[in-house]
Amino acid sequence: MYVRVTRKYQVTIPKRVRELLKIRIGDLMKVSVQDHKIILESVVKRTEDPVEDMLNLIKKPMDVDAVKLVEESWNED
């Protein structure tokens, strides 16, 4: 695969590579040089299921009444 360097010294990561590594807009990338090669590494590690990642942030189940929270937020104004 080849990419072109622009006037601002930017390159576009090919779509196939972005999809394979799950790179998204705004992701932080690490750039280094090894043996005259530019190494670009994704700092964010993603899994197949982002919902599962979010659910794993909470260690134990929470008892939350979502409807009540929404109704209470209406009364805050």
PDB file of N, CA, C and O in Angstrom, chain B, residues numbered from 101:
ATOM      1  N   MET B 101       0.839  -1.163   0.000  1.00  0.00           N
ATOM      2  CA  MET B 101       0.000   0.000   0.000  1.00  0.00           C
ATOM      3  C   MET B 101       0.895   1.241   0.000  1.00  0.00           C
ATOM      4  O   MET B 101       1.926   1.272   0.672  1.00  0.00           O
ATOM      5  N   TYR B 102       0.501   2.239  -0.741  1.00  0.00           N
ATOM      6  CA  TYR B 102       1.258   3.486  -0.801  1.00  0.00           C
ATOM      7  C   TYR B 102       0.351   4.649  -0.420  1.00  0.00           C
ATOM      8  O   TYR B 102      -0.849   4.627  -0.693  1.00  0.00           O
ATOM      9  N   VAL B 103       0.935   5.665   0.214  1.00  0.00           N
ATOM     10  CA  VAL B 103       0.225   6.906   0.512  1.00  0.00           C
ATOM     11  C   VAL B 103       1.127   8.061   0.094  1.00  0.00           C
ATOM     12  O   VAL B 103       2.348   7.916   0.028  1.00  0.00           O
ATOM     13  N   ARG B 104       0.516   9.210  -0.187  1.00  0.00           N
ATOM     14  CA  ARG B 104       1.268  10.391  -0.619  1.00  0.00           C
ATOM     15  C   ARG B 104       1.365  11.389   0.532  1.00  0.00           C
ATOM     16  O   ARG B 104       0.406  11.578   1.280  1.00  0.00           O
ATOM     17  N   VAL B 105       2.520  12.022   0.667  1.00  0.00           N
ATOM     18  CA  VAL B 105       2.724  13.073   1.656  1.00  0.00           C
ATOM     19  C   VAL B 105       2.212  14.382   1.053  1.00  0.00           C
ATOM     20  O   VAL B 105       2.585  14.744  -0.062  1.00  0.00           O
ATOM     21  N   THR B 106       1.344  15.099   1.807  1.00  0.00           N
ATOM     22  CA  THR B 106       0.771  16.354   1.318  1.00  0.00           C
ATOM     23  C   THR B 106       1.715  17.525   1.592  1.00  0.00           C
ATOM     24  O   THR B 106       2.789  17.351   2.168  1.00  0.00           O
ATOM     25  N   ARG B 107       1.290  18.729   1.167  1.00  0.00           N
ATOM     26  CA  ARG B 107       2.098  19.937   1.394  1.00  0.00           C
ATOM     27  C   ARG B 107       2.337  20.185   2.880  1.00  0.00           C
ATOM     28  O   ARG B 107       3.359  20.757   3.259  1.00  0.00           O
ATOM     29  N   LYS B 108       1.409  19.763   3.710  1.00  0.00           N
ATOM     30  CA  LYS B 108       1.543  19.944   5.158  1.00  0.00           C
ATOM     31  C   LYS B 108       2.182  18.728   5.821  1.00  0.00           C
ATOM     32  O   LYS B 108       2.104  18.573   7.040  1.00  0.00           O
ATOM     33  N   TYR B 109       2.810  17.871   5.033  1.00  0.00           N
ATOM     34  CA  TYR B 109       3.489  16.663   5.514  1.00  0.00           C
ATOM     35  C   TYR B 109       2.529  15.691   6.192  1.00  0.00           C
ATOM     36  O   TYR B 109       2.902  15.006   7.144  1.00  0.00           O
ATOM     37  N   GLN B 110       1.305  15.634   5.704  1.00  0.00           N
ATOM     38  CA  GLN B 110       0.309  14.717   6.237  1.00  0.00           C
ATOM     39  C   GLN B 110       0.152  13.531   5.295  1.00  0.00           C
ATOM     40  O   GLN B 110       0.397  13.638   4.093  1.00  0.00           O
ATOM     41  N   VAL B 111      -0.258  12.401   5.858  1.00  0.00           N
ATOM     42  CA  VAL B 111      -0.596  11.225   5.060  1.00  0.00           C
ATOM     43  C   VAL B 111      -1.957  10.710   5.527  1.00  0.00           C
ATOM     44  O   VAL B 111      -2.338  10.920   6.678  1.00  0.00           O
ATOM     45  N   THR B 112      -2.673  10.051   4.656  1.00  0.00           N
ATOM     46  CA  THR B 112      -3.956   9.452   4.996  1.00  0.00           C
ATOM     47  C   THR B 112      -3.754   7.968   5.256  1.00  0.00           C
ATOM     48  O   THR B 112      -3.141   7.262   4.455  1.00  0.00           O
ATOM     49  N   ILE B 113      -4.277   7.506   6.386  1.00  0.00           N
ATOM     50  CA  ILE B 113      -4.215   6.078   6.684  1.00  0.00           C
ATOM     51  C   ILE B 113      -5.279   5.397   5.826  1.00  0.00           C
ATOM     52  O   ILE B 113      -6.457   5.738   5.922  1.00  0.00           O
ATOM     53  N   PRO B 114      -4.886   4.453   4.999  1.00  0.00           N
ATOM     54  CA  PRO B 114      -5.857   3.790   4.117  1.00  0.00           C
ATOM     55  C   PRO B 114      -7.031   3.181   4.890  1.00  0.00           C
ATOM     56  O   PRO B 114      -6.870   2.709   6.015  1.00  0.00           O
ATOM     57  N   LYS B 115      -8.201   3.200   4.273  1.00  0.00           N
ATOM     58  CA  LYS B 115      -9.431   2.723   4.899  1.00  0.00           C
ATOM     59  C   LYS B 115      -9.289   1.298   5.417  1.00  0.00           C
ATOM     60  O   LYS B 115      -9.740   0.988   6.519  1.00  0.00           O
ATOM     61  N   ARG B 116      -8.671   0.442   4.636  1.00  0.00           N
ATOM     62  CA  ARG B 116      -8.521  -0.965   5.040  1.00  0.00           C
ATOM     63  C   ARG B 116      -7.736  -1.073   6.352  1.00  0.00           C
ATOM     64  O   ARG B 116      -8.064  -1.889   7.213  1.00  0.00           O
ATOM     65  N   VAL B 117      -6.704  -0.248   6.495  1.00  0.00           N
ATOM     66  CA  VAL B 117      -5.890  -0.254   7.715  1.00  0.00           C
ATOM     67  C   VAL B 117      -6.681   0.333   8.885  1.00  0.00           C
ATOM     68  O   VAL B 117      -6.644  -0.208   9.990  1.00  0.00           O
ATOM     69  N   ARG B 118      -7.401   1.445   8.645  1.00  0.00           N
ATOM     70  CA  ARG B 118      -8.219   2.062   9.701  1.00  0.00           C
ATOM     71  C   ARG B 118      -9.248   1.083  10.233  1.00  0.00           C
ATOM     72  O   ARG B 118      -9.444   0.980  11.443  1.00  0.00           O
ATOM     73  N   GLU B 119      -9.906   0.363   9.334  1.00  0.00           N
ATOM     74  CA  GLU B 119     -10.924  -0.599   9.751  1.00  0.00           C
ATOM     75  C   GLU B 119     -10.299  -1.763  10.513  1.00  0.00           C
ATOM     76  O   GLU B 119     -10.837  -2.204  11.529  1.00  0.00           O
ATOM     77  N   LEU B 120      -9.182  -2.253  10.032  1.00  0.00           N
ATOM     78  CA  LEU B 120      -8.508  -3.383  10.677  1.00  0.00           C
ATOM     79  C   LEU B 120      -8.090  -3.036  12.102  1.00  0.00           C
ATOM     80  O   LEU B 120      -8.236  -3.851  13.013  1.00  0.00           O
ATOM     81  N   LEU B 121      -7.569  -1.819  12.291  1.00  0.00           N
ATOM     82  CA  LEU B 121      -7.084  -1.391  13.602  1.00  0.00           C
ATOM     83  C   LEU B 121      -8.130  -0.630  14.408  1.00  0.00           C
ATOM     84  O   LEU B 121      -7.866  -0.203  15.532  1.00  0.00           O
ATOM     85  N   LYS B 122      -9.331  -0.460  13.823  1.00  0.00           N
ATOM     86  CA  LYS B 122     -10.432   0.256  14.480  1.00  0.00           C
ATOM     87  C   LYS B 122     -10.030   1.675  14.883  1.00  0.00           C
ATOM     88  O   LYS B 122     -10.348   2.132  15.981  1.00  0.00           O
ATOM     89  N   ILE B 123      -9.334   2.358  13.992  1.00  0.00           N
ATOM     90  CA  ILE B 123      -8.907   3.734  14.227  1.00  0.00           C
ATOM     91  C   ILE B 123     -10.071   4.659  13.903  1.00  0.00           C
ATOM     92  O   ILE B 123     -10.729   4.513  12.873  1.00  0.00           O
ATOM     93  N   ARG B 124     -10.317   5.619  14.804  1.00  0.00           N
ATOM     94  CA  ARG B 124     -11.418   6.559  14.625  1.00  0.00           C
ATOM     95  C   ARG B 124     -10.898   7.995  14.658  1.00  0.00           C
ATOM     96  O   ARG B 124      -9.792   8.261  15.129  1.00  0.00           O
ATOM     97  N   ILE B 125     -11.714   8.908  14.151  1.00  0.00           N
ATOM     98  CA  ILE B 125     -11.372  10.327  14.172  1.00  0.00           C
ATOM     99  C   ILE B 125     -11.130  10.757  15.613  1.00  0.00           C
ATOM    100  O   ILE B 125     -11.927  10.448  16.499  1.00  0.00           O
ATOM    101  N   GLY B 126     -10.047  11.460  15.844  1.00  0.00           N
ATOM    102  CA  GLY B 126      -9.711  11.954  17.175  1.00  0.00           C
ATOM    103  C   GLY B 126      -8.848  11.020  17.997  1.00  0.00           C
ATOM    104  O   GLY B 126      -8.398  11.397  19.080  1.00  0.00           O
ATOM    105  N   ASP B 127      -8.602   9.801  17.511  1.00  0.00           N
ATOM    106  CA  ASP B 127      -7.756   8.869  18.249  1.00  0.00           C
ATOM    107  C   ASP B 127      -6.339   9.416  18.369  1.00  0.00           C
ATOM    108  O   ASP B 127      -5.841  10.090  17.467  1.00  0.00           O
ATOM    109  N   LEU B 128      -5.704   9.119  19.483  1.00  0.00           N
ATOM    110  CA  LEU B 128      -4.316   9.495  19.716  1.00  0.00           C
ATOM    111  C   LEU B 128      -3.421   8.409  19.136  1.00  0.00           C
ATOM    112  O   LEU B 128      -3.637   7.219  19.365  1.00  0.00           O
ATOM    113  N   MET B 129      -2.409   8.840  18.377  1.00  0.00           N
ATOM    114  CA  MET B 129      -1.476   7.899  17.761  1.00  0.00           C
ATOM    115  C   MET B 129      -0.066   8.196  18.269  1.00  0.00           C
ATOM    116  O   MET B 129       0.275   9.354  18.512  1.00  0.00           O
ATOM    117  N   LYS B 130       0.733   7.180  18.427  1.00  0.00           N
ATOM    118  CA  LYS B 130       2.130   7.327  18.836  1.00  0.00           C
ATOM    119  C   LYS B 130       3.006   7.185  17.586  1.00  0.00           C
ATOM    120  O   LYS B 130       2.850   6.229  16.825  1.00  0.00           O
ATOM    121  N   VAL B 131       3.920   8.128  17.375  1.00  0.00           N
ATOM    122  CA  VAL B 131       4.813   8.101  16.222  1.00  0.00           C
ATOM    123  C   VAL B 131       6.239   7.920  16.725  1.00  0.00           C
ATOM    124  O   VAL B 131       6.677   8.623  17.635  1.00  0.00           O
ATOM    125  N   SER B 132       6.954   6.980  16.132  1.00  0.00           N
ATOM    126  CA  SER B 132       8.360   6.775  16.480  1.00  0.00           C
ATOM    127  C   SER B 132       9.128   6.395  15.216  1.00  0.00           C
ATOM    128  O   SER B 132       8.538   6.105  14.175  1.00  0.00           O
ATOM    129  N   VAL B 133      10.446   6.402  15.329  1.00  0.00           N
ATOM    130  CA  VAL B 133      11.312   6.035  14.203  1.00  0.00           C
ATOM    131  C   VAL B 133      12.194   4.880  14.644  1.00  0.00           C
ATOM    132  O   VAL B 133      12.827   4.937  15.699  1.00  0.00           O
ATOM    133  N   GLN B 134      12.233   3.828  13.828  1.00  0.00           N
ATOM    134  CA  GLN B 134      13.085   2.670  14.100  1.00  0.00           C
ATOM    135  C   GLN B 134      13.728   2.230  12.793  1.00  0.00           C
ATOM    136  O   GLN B 134      13.032   1.916  11.827  1.00  0.00           O
ATOM    137  N   ASP B 135      15.045   2.208  12.763  1.00  0.00           N
ATOM    138  CA  ASP B 135      15.781   1.766  11.577  1.00  0.00           C
ATOM    139  C   ASP B 135      15.304   2.474  10.311  1.00  0.00           C
ATOM    140  O   ASP B 135      15.039   1.818   9.304  1.00  0.00           O
ATOM    141  N   HIS B 136      15.191   3.797  10.349  1.00  0.00           N
ATOM    142  CA  HIS B 136      14.768   4.625   9.214  1.00  0.00           C
ATOM    143  C   HIS B 136      13.345   4.328   8.761  1.00  0.00           C
ATOM    144  O   HIS B 136      12.994   4.566   7.605  1.00  0.00           O
ATOM    145  N   LYS B 137      12.521   3.806   9.674  1.00  0.00           N
ATOM    146  CA  LYS B 137      11.110   3.541   9.379  1.00  0.00           C
ATOM    147  C   LYS B 137      10.252   4.355  10.338  1.00  0.00           C
ATOM    148  O   LYS B 137      10.573   4.477  11.521  1.00  0.00           O
ATOM    149  N   ILE B 138       9.163   4.909   9.822  1.00  0.00           N
ATOM    150  CA  ILE B 138       8.198   5.614  10.663  1.00  0.00           C
ATOM    151  C   ILE B 138       7.214   4.578  11.192  1.00  0.00           C
ATOM    152  O   ILE B 138       6.584   3.854  10.421  1.00  0.00           O
ATOM    153  N   ILE B 139       7.092   4.515  12.498  1.00  0.00           N
ATOM    154  CA  ILE B 139       6.184   3.582  13.153  1.00  0.00           C
ATOM    155  C   ILE B 139       5.024   4.391  13.721  1.00  0.00           C
ATOM    156  O   ILE B 139       5.238   5.306  14.516  1.00  0.00           O
ATOM    157  N   LEU B 140       3.809   4.065  13.321  1.00  0.00           N
ATOM    158  CA  LEU B 140       2.604   4.744  13.783  1.00  0.00           C
ATOM    159  C   LEU B 140       1.760   3.722  14.538  1.00  0.00           C
ATOM    160  O   LEU B 140       1.281   2.749  13.957  1.00  0.00           O
ATOM    161  N   GLU B 141       1.580   3.955  15.853  1.00  0.00           N
ATOM    162  CA  GLU B 141       0.860   2.995  16.685  1.00  0.00           C
ATOM    163  C   GLU B 141      -0.391   3.628  17.268  1.00  0.00           C
ATOM    164  O   GLU B 141      -0.374   4.776  17.712  1.00  0.00           O
ATOM    165  N   SER B 142      -1.468   2.871  17.261  1.00  0.00           N
ATOM    166  CA  SER B 142      -2.700   3.323  17.879  1.00  0.00           C
ATOM    167  C   SER B 142      -2.550   3.187  19.389  1.00  0.00           C
ATOM    168  O   SER B 142      -2.135   2.136  19.878  1.00  0.00           O
ATOM    169  N   VAL B 143      -2.881   4.233  20.125  1.00  0.00           N
ATOM    170  CA  VAL B 143      -2.781   4.212  21.581  1.00  0.00           C
ATOM    171  C   VAL B 143      -4.017   3.559  22.185  1.00  0.00           C
ATOM    172  O   VAL B 143      -3.939   2.954  23.254  1.00  0.00           O
ATOM    173  N   VAL B 144      -5.160   3.678  21.507  1.00  0.00           N
ATOM    174  CA  VAL B 144      -6.426   3.135  22.005  1.00  0.00           C
ATOM    175  C   VAL B 144      -6.587   1.699  21.525  1.00  0.00           C
ATOM    176  O   VAL B 144      -6.485   1.420  20.330  1.00  0.00           O
ATOM    177  N   LYS B 145      -6.836   0.797  22.457  1.00  0.00           N
ATOM    178  CA  LYS B 145      -7.111  -0.598  22.108  1.00  0.00           C
ATOM    179  C   LYS B 145      -8.613  -0.812  22.172  1.00  0.00           C
ATOM    180  O   LYS B 145      -9.229  -0.590  23.214  1.00  0.00           O
ATOM    181  N   ARG B 146      -9.201  -1.238  21.075  1.00  0.00           N
ATOM    182  CA  ARG B 146     -10.650  -1.440  21.047  1.00  0.00           C
ATOM    183  C   ARG B 146     -10.965  -2.920  20.899  1.00  0.00           C
ATOM    184  O   ARG B 146     -10.204  -3.686  20.308  1.00  0.00           O
ATOM    185  N   THR B 147     -12.115  -3.299  21.457  1.00  0.00           N
ATOM    186  CA  THR B 147     -12.589  -4.666  21.311  1.00  0.00           C
ATOM    187  C   THR B 147     -13.674  -4.691  20.241  1.00  0.00           C
ATOM    188  O   THR B 147     -14.012  -3.657  19.665  1.00  0.00           O
ATOM    189  N   GLU B 148     -14.199  -5.842  19.987  1.00  0.00           N
ATOM    190  CA  GLU B 148     -15.233  -6.001  18.969  1.00  0.00           C
ATOM    191  C   GLU B 148     -16.558  -5.366  19.371  1.00  0.00           C
ATOM    192  O   GLU B 148     -17.316  -4.919  18.510  1.00  0.00           O
ATOM    193  N   ASP B 149     -16.850  -5.322  20.688  1.00  0.00           N
ATOM    194  CA  ASP B 149     -18.160  -4.872  21.146  1.00  0.00           C
ATOM    195  C   ASP B 149     -18.017  -3.694  22.111  1.00  0.00           C
ATOM    196  O   ASP B 149     -17.737  -3.909  23.291  1.00  0.00           O
ATOM    197  N   PRO B 150     -18.204  -2.437  21.635  1.00  0.00           N
ATOM    198  CA  PRO B 150     -18.056  -1.285  22.520  1.00  0.00           C
ATOM    199  C   PRO B 150     -19.089  -1.255  23.648  1.00  0.00           C
ATOM    200  O   PRO B 150     -18.813  -0.708  24.717  1.00  0.00           O
ATOM    201  N   VAL B 151     -20.258  -1.826  23.430  1.00  0.00           N
ATOM    202  CA  VAL B 151     -21.271  -1.883  24.489  1.00  0.00           C
ATOM    203  C   VAL B 151     -20.770  -2.746  25.640  1.00  0.00           C
ATOM    204  O   VAL B 151     -20.955  -2.403  26.807  1.00  0.00           O
ATOM    205  N   GLU B 152     -20.143  -3.852  25.311  1.00  0.00           N
ATOM    206  CA  GLU B 152     -19.574  -4.730  26.342  1.00  0.00           C
ATOM    207  C   GLU B 152     -18.499  -3.988  27.131  1.00  0.00           C
ATOM    208  O   GLU B 152     -18.405  -4.152  28.348  1.00  0.00           O
ATOM    209  N   ASP B 153     -17.692  -3.177  26.459  1.00  0.00           N
ATOM    210  CA  ASP B 153     -16.678  -2.376  27.149  1.00  0.00           C
ATOM    211  C   ASP B 153     -17.319  -1.431  28.152  1.00  0.00           C
ATOM    212  O   ASP B 153     -16.845  -1.299  29.281  1.00  0.00           O
ATOM    213  N   MET B 154     -18.395  -0.776  27.740  1.00  0.00           N
ATOM    214  CA  MET B 154     -19.078   0.158  28.636  1.00  0.00           C
ATOM    215  C   MET B 154     -19.670  -0.566  29.840  1.00  0.00           C
ATOM    216  O   MET B 154     -19.592  -0.070  30.964  1.00  0.00           O
ATOM    217  N   LEU B 155     -20.256  -1.730  29.612  1.00  0.00           N
ATOM    218  CA  LEU B 155     -20.856  -2.484  30.710  1.00  0.00           C
ATOM    219  C   LEU B 155     -19.795  -2.964  31.698  1.00  0.00           C
ATOM    220  O   LEU B 155     -20.080  -3.106  32.887  1.00  0.00           O
ATOM    221  N   ASN B 156     -18.591  -3.213  31.225  1.00  0.00           N
ATOM    222  CA  ASN B 156     -17.516  -3.681  32.090  1.00  0.00           C
ATOM    223  C   ASN B 156     -16.921  -2.565  32.945  1.00  0.00           C
ATOM    224  O   ASN B 156     -16.120  -2.842  33.838  1.00  0.00           O
ATOM    225  N   LEU B 157     -17.297  -1.301  32.690  1.00  0.00           N
ATOM    226  CA  LEU B 157     -16.792  -0.196  33.504  1.00  0.00           C
ATOM    227  C   LEU B 157     -17.389  -0.229  34.910  1.00  0.00           C
ATOM    228  O   LEU B 157     -16.777   0.266  35.856  1.00  0.00           O
ATOM    229  N   ILE B 158     -18.562  -0.804  35.046  1.00  0.00           N
ATOM    230  CA  ILE B 158     -19.235  -0.883  36.339  1.00  0.00           C
ATOM    231  C   ILE B 158     -18.997  -2.272  36.914  1.00  0.00           C
ATOM    232  O   ILE B 158     -19.316  -3.282  36.287  1.00  0.00           O
ATOM    233  N   LYS B 159     -18.436  -2.307  38.106  1.00  0.00           N
ATOM    234  CA  LYS B 159     -18.073  -3.595  38.710  1.00  0.00           C
ATOM    235  C   LYS B 159     -19.286  -4.390  39.194  1.00  0.00           C
ATOM    236  O   LYS B 159     -19.303  -5.618  39.109  1.00  0.00           O
ATOM    237  N   LYS B 160     -20.306  -3.679  39.704  1.00  0.00           N
ATOM    238  CA  LYS B 160     -21.494  -4.393  40.176  1.00  0.00           C
ATOM    239  C   LYS B 160     -22.732  -3.723  39.591  1.00  0.00           C
ATOM    240  O   LYS B 160     -22.688  -2.535  39.273  1.00  0.00           O
ATOM    241  N   PRO B 161     -23.826  -4.448  39.443  1.00  0.00           N
ATOM    242  CA  PRO B 161     -25.046  -3.874  38.877  1.00  0.00           C
ATOM    243  C   PRO B 161     -25.562  -2.718  39.726  1.00  0.00           C
ATOM    244  O   PRO B 161     -25.434  -2.720  40.950  1.00  0.00           O
ATOM    245  N   MET B 162     -26.150  -1.726  39.047  1.00  0.00           N
ATOM    246  CA  MET B 162     -26.709  -0.571  39.743  1.00  0.00           C
ATOM    247  C   MET B 162     -28.230  -0.583  39.599  1.00  0.00           C
ATOM    248  O   MET B 162     -28.762  -0.923  38.542  1.00  0.00           O
ATOM    249  N   ASP B 163     -28.913  -0.210  40.668  1.00  0.00           N
ATOM    250  CA  ASP B 163     -30.361  -0.119  40.645  1.00  0.00           C
ATOM    251  C   ASP B 163     -30.713   1.335  40.315  1.00  0.00           C
ATOM    252  O   ASP B 163     -30.680   2.198  41.192  1.00  0.00           O
ATOM    253  N   VAL B 164     -31.050   1.605  39.047  1.00  0.00           N
ATOM    254  CA  VAL B 164     -31.315   2.960  38.582  1.00  0.00           C
ATOM    255  C   VAL B 164     -32.678   3.008  37.911  1.00  0.00           C
ATOM    256  O   VAL B 164     -33.010   2.160  37.083  1.00  0.00           O
ATOM    257  N   ASP B 165     -33.465   4.018  38.283  1.00  0.00           N
ATOM    258  CA  ASP B 165     -34.752   4.255  37.646  1.00  0.00           C
ATOM    259  C   ASP B 165     -34.540   5.361  36.610  1.00  0.00           C
ATOM    260  O   ASP B 165     -34.595   6.545  36.944  1.00  0.00           O
ATOM    261  N   ALA B 166     -34.301   4.982  35.373  1.00  0.00           N
ATOM    262  CA  ALA B 166     -33.966   5.937  34.312  1.00  0.00           C
ATOM    263  C   ALA B 166     -35.103   6.920  34.058  1.00  0.00           C
ATOM    264  O   ALA B 166     -34.853   8.102  33.821  1.00  0.00           O
ATOM    265  N   VAL B 167     -36.326   6.456  34.103  1.00  0.00           N
ATOM    266  CA  VAL B 167     -37.481   7.333  33.878  1.00  0.00           C
ATOM    267  C   VAL B 167     -37.518   8.416  34.954  1.00  0.00           C
ATOM    268  O   VAL B 167     -37.736   9.589  34.650  1.00  0.00           O
ATOM    269  N   LYS B 168     -37.307   8.029  36.193  1.00  0.00           N
ATOM    270  CA  LYS B 168     -37.303   8.985  37.301  1.00  0.00           C
ATOM    271  C   LYS B 168     -36.190  10.019  37.117  1.00  0.00           C
ATOM    272  O   LYS B 168     -36.412  11.209  37.344  1.00  0.00           O
ATOM    273  N   LEU B 169     -35.012   9.583  36.714  1.00  0.00           N
ATOM    274  CA  LEU B 169     -33.893  10.506  36.485  1.00  0.00           C
ATOM    275  C   LEU B 169     -34.236  11.528  35.408  1.00  0.00           C
ATOM    276  O   LEU B 169     -33.938  12.713  35.562  1.00  0.00           O
ATOM    277  N   VAL B 170     -34.858  11.085  34.321  1.00  0.00           N
ATOM    278  CA  VAL B 170     -35.239  11.998  33.241  1.00  0.00           C
ATOM    279  C   VAL B 170     -36.286  12.980  33.736  1.00  0.00           C
ATOM    280  O   VAL B 170     -36.182  14.179  33.477  1.00  0.00           O
ATOM    281  N   GLU B 171     -37.293  12.484  34.445  1.00  0.00           N
ATOM    282  CA  GLU B 171     -38.351  13.365  34.960  1.00  0.00           C
ATOM    283  C   GLU B 171     -37.792  14.401  35.931  1.00  0.00           C
ATOM    284  O   GLU B 171     -38.210  15.559  35.913  1.00  0.00           O
ATOM    285  N   GLU B 172     -36.858  13.994  36.772  1.00  0.00           N
ATOM    286  CA  GLU B 172     -36.234  14.919  37.712  1.00  0.00           C
ATOM    287  C   GLU B 172     -35.412  15.978  36.995  1.00  0.00           C
ATOM    288  O   GLU B 172     -35.348  17.126  37.437  1.00  0.00           O
ATOM    289  N   SER B 173     -34.778  15.592  35.882  1.00  0.00           N
ATOM    290  CA  SER B 173     -33.974  16.565  35.138  1.00  0.00           C
ATOM    291  C   SER B 173     -34.858  17.643  34.506  1.00  0.00           C
ATOM    292  O   SER B 173     -34.407  18.769  34.294  1.00  0.00           O
ATOM    293  N   TRP B 174     -36.098  17.308  34.209  1.00  0.00           N
ATOM    294  CA  TRP B 174     -37.036  18.304  33.650  1.00  0.00           C
ATOM    295  C   TRP B 174     -37.338  19.381  34.682  1.00  0.00           C
ATOM    296  O   TRP B 174     -37.548  20.541  34.328  1.00  0.00           O
ATOM    297  N   ASN B 175     -37.360  19.005  35.952  1.00  0.00           N
ATOM    298  CA  ASN B 175     -37.703  19.928  37.015  1.00  0.00           C
ATOM    299  C   ASN B 175     -36.537  20.824  37.442  1.00  0.00           C
ATOM    300  O   ASN B 175     -36.733  21.742  38.239  1.00  0.00           O
ATOM    301  N   GLU B 176     -35.338  20.579  36.932  1.00  0.00           N
ATOM    302  CA  GLU B 176     -34.166  21.353  37.329  1.00  0.00           C
ATOM    303  C   GLU B 176     -34.157  22.743  36.734  1.00  0.00           C
ATOM    304  O   GLU B 176     -33.454  23.612  37.250  1.00  0.00           O
ATOM    305  N   ASP B 177     -34.909  22.998  35.664  1.00  0.00           N
ATOM    306  CA  ASP B 177     -34.908  24.320  35.016  1.00  0.00           C
ATOM    307  C   ASP B 177     -35.716  25.259  35.772  1.00  0.00           C
ATOM    308  O   ASP B 177     -35.836  26.422  35.385  1.00  0.00           O
TER     309      ASP B 177
END
